[in-house]
Amino acid sequence: MEKTINTSENGVYIVQDGTITALSPKPFGQDTIIWQNGQVLDIERAERIRIKQKK
């Protein structure tokens, strides 16, 4: 079964050993990819929450 990447949606795709892993975008935040020996080991996802202050 062949998997495909949808180029009409925003996101990040990691292809490793023939397997596709999709990361969906978040409203705010940061994704860090951790590599080991040329392959993705982990993905750290941090979230930022914006506090709006009225003036």
N, C-alpha and C positions, 0 to 999 in steps of 0.2 A: 504494500500500500504506500503510495507516494504522497507525501505531505506538501502543501503549497503555502506560500507566504502571500497574504493579502496586502497588496501595495496601496489599497485605497484607505487603509486604516493606519493611524499613527501608532507607533510602538517600536520596540526593539526586539529583534529576533537573534537568538544565539543558536548556531548550528554546530553541533559537536557529535562526532561519530554517527552522522546520519540522522540524528534526532534534533528536531526543531523545538526550542523553548521560547515562548512568546512572553514578553514583559509588557503589560499594559501601562499606559501613561497614568500618572497621578496628577491631581491638580497642582500640588506643590511637593517638592522633595528632591531627593538625590539618590541615584543608583550607583554603586561602586562595584566593579567587576574584579574579583580576586582570581588571579591566574596562578597555575602551578604546572611547571613543565610543559608550557605551551597550550594548556587546556584550562577551561573555566572550572574553577574549584567551587566558588561561592559567589553569590550576589548579595550585597548588603543594601537594604532599602531603608533610607531615612526619610522621615516625613516632617515637613515644616508646616506649622499652623500659624497663619497670619491673623493677628489681632488688630482689627481696625479701630482706631481711636477717633472720635468725633472732636472737632475743634470748635 
